[in-house]
């Protein structure tokens, strides 16, 4: 689908928009994911550890929403990063001398924190255009606790009304509960919300399961068997929604 093509959505029935986070608004800068990058770093330092499991991220960030602040001063942030790194090393059974976590804290955070992610170029202007057109916006993501802090440091937190992370509401897409949570917070019926995401299962099937309209974003142009309208850039969403608002 090219940008000039109109989306086959009922724009008149869209009062709000929800968006996925990873691979919809942001991407991993190295393209390989945070876990593999961490394993590469530890190997480069000659550190042995247990095999990587994605659940480690959820365990590490379980207190991130409450124990961390993007507004921390340098000393407070350093203490948090050293504590975070110590927990990581305990979870992965990294063999290092006691107290040496501080030597790795900065690099561990570079690999696992928000600076490992980039915001797609069109995202700021798209979110701004949708807000100016009067659409309430929310992020719905299968993500660890503290997603709002990531959004703050990536410059996205003020562009949306609500940020809903699966770890915080204890519901993972495509479970309908996380989508209904967004509907409730926005005070908009599910059938009046358009959801945009990159997963045919988590986003398309999940959102359709509660009556939302859905747009699938496939930035790489990958073919899919999904029947949902498909776009390659969020600019196409603005072309349809803003002109009708």
ABEGO torsion letter per residue (X at the ends): XBAABBBBBBAAABABBBBBABGAABBBAAGAEAAAAAAAAAAAAGBBBBBBBAAAAAAAAAAAAAABBAABBAAAAAAAAAAAAAAAAAAAGBBBBBGAAAAAAAAAAAAABAAABBBBAAAAAAAAAAAAAGBBBBBBBBBBBGAAAAAAAAGAAAABABBBBAAAAGBBOABAAAAAAAAAAAGBBAAABBBBBABAAAAAAAAAAAGBBBBBBBAAGBBBABABBBBABAAAAAAAAAAAX
